[in-house]
Amino acid sequence: MHASILAAAEASDGLGLTRAELVEWLLASALVIVGSSLLLRSRAWITALSGVASHPFTPIASGLYATVMGLVIVLCHNIWVADLRVVVTAIGWLALGSGVLLLMIPEAYSFVLRRVPITPKLVALRGFLRLLLGGAIFSYLVTHA
């Protein structure tokens, strides 16, 4: 691993957390919050998404968001170890890759939306998976503190 990336991952934030741990806590929190919302309010998500899904700026905005989030995770948490922390790193790389793809090929967004119908069950499943993943990261953080 590049020395500056390793140093950034090990630097403390004044709260007793390394940057990598801060990224882990933030990602776990976001996964649990968004996952709960998707699971409990799937129809509201579908209504909201149906209003913006066909707008031409949606893939650009989504791409910008995913690229920034992916970069933050990759730059502060590029940790390749044989435990749950590697999942955080993989999520960062997936976010970065999908963000760049959306920025370079925004029509991919509508292509996927046409192929995968957004149903309440699918939204709830995505919520459940986020809850499960966020909970697993929280569990790792608590047991390895």
C-alpha positions in Angstrom: 0.0 0.0 0.0 1.3 3.5 -0.8 2.9 5.1 2.3 0.7 8.2 2.3 -2.5 6.2 2.0 -1.4 4.0 4.9 -0.5 7.1 7.0 -3.9 8.6 6.2 -5.7 5.4 7.3 -3.8 5.4 10.5 -4.1 9.1 11.4 -6.3 9.8 14.4 -9.1 12.3 14.3 -8.9 13.5 17.9 -11.8 11.2 18.9 -9.6 8.1 19.2 -10.6 6.9 15.8 -8.4 6.4 12.8 -9.7 7.7 9.5 -10.4 4.2 8.4 -12.5 3.6 11.5 -14.4 6.9 11.0 -15.2 5.7 7.4 -16.4 2.4 8.8 -18.7 4.0 11.4 -20.1 6.5 8.8 -20.7 3.8 6.2 -22.3 1.4 8.7 -24.6 4.3 10.0 -25.6 5.3 6.5 -26.3 1.7 5.5 -28.5 1.1 8.6 -30.4 4.4 8.2 -31.0 4.2 4.4 -31.7 0.4 4.7 -34.3 1.0 7.4 -35.9 3.7 5.2 -35.9 1.5 2.1 -37.3 -1.5 4.1 -40.0 0.5 5.9 -41.0 3.0 3.3 -40.4 1.2 0.0 -43.5 2.7 -1.7 -42.4 6.2 -0.8 -39.0 5.5 -2.3 -40.7 4.2 -5.5 -42.8 7.3 -5.8 -39.9 9.6 -5.2 -37.7 7.7 -7.7 -40.3 7.5 -10.4 -40.4 11.3 -10.4 -36.7 11.7 -11.0 -35.6 8.5 -12.7 -36.3 9.8 -16.2 -34.7 13.2 -15.7 -31.5 13.6 -17.7 -29.6 15.0 -14.7 -30.3 12.1 -12.5 -27.5 9.8 -13.7 -25.0 12.8 -13.6 -26.0 13.6 -10.0 -25.9 10.0 -9.0 -22.5 9.6 -10.7 -21.1 12.6 -8.9 -22.4 11.4 -5.5 -21.1 7.8 -6.1 -17.7 9.1 -7.3 -17.2 11.4 -4.3 -18.3 8.8 -1.8 -16.2 6.1 -3.5 -13.1 8.4 -3.5 -13.5 9.2 0.2 -13.7 5.5 1.1 -10.9 4.5 -1.3 -8.6 7.2 -0.1 -9.3 6.8 3.6 -10.0 3.1 3.7 -8.0 1.2 1.1 -7.5 -1.7 3.4 -7.1 -5.2 1.9 -7.2 -7.7 4.8 -8.9 -11.0 5.4 -11.8 -9.6 7.6 -14.9 -7.5 7.3 -12.9 -4.3 6.7 -12.3 -5.5 3.1 -16.0 -5.2 2.5 -15.8 -1.4 3.3 -13.0 -1.1 0.8 -14.9 -3.1 -1.8 -17.9 -0.9 -1.4 -15.7 2.1 -2.0 -14.3 0.7 -5.2 -17.8 -0.3 -6.4 -19.1 3.2 -5.7 -16.2 4.8 -7.5 -16.5 2.5 -10.5 -20.3 2.9 -10.8 -19.9 6.7 -10.3 -17.4 6.9 -13.1 -19.5 4.7 -15.3 -22.5 6.9 -14.8 -20.5 10.1 -15.5 -19.0 8.6 -18.7 -22.0 6.7 -19.9 -25.1 8.3 -18.3 -27.4 6.3 -20.6 -26.4 3.2 -18.7 -28.8 4.4 -15.9 -31.9 4.4 -18.1 -30.7 1.1 -19.6 -30.7 -0.6 -16.2 -34.0 1.0 -15.2 -35.7 -0.4 -18.3 -34.4 -3.9 -17.6 -35.0 -4.1 -13.8 -38.5 -3.0 -12.7 -38.5 -1.2 -9.4 -41.0 -3.0 -7.2 -41.8 -2.7 -3.5 -40.3 -6.1 -2.9 -37.0 -5.2 -4.7 -36.7 -1.9 -2.8 -37.4 -3.7 0.5 -34.8 -6.4 -0.3 -32.2 -3.7 -1.1 -33.1 -2.2 2.3 -32.8 -5.5 4.1 -29.4 -6.1 2.5 -28.2 -2.7 3.5 -29.4 -3.3 7.1 -27.6 -6.6 7.2 -24.4 -5.2 5.8 -24.5 -2.1 8.1 -25.3 -4.3 11.1 -22.3 -6.6 10.2 -20.0 -3.6 10.1 -21.3 -2.3 13.4 -20.9 -5.7 14.9 -17.3 -5.9 13.7 -16.6 -2.4 15.0 -18.0 -3.1 18.5 -16.2 -6.4 18.8 -12.9 -5.1 17.6 -12.8 -1.8 19.5 
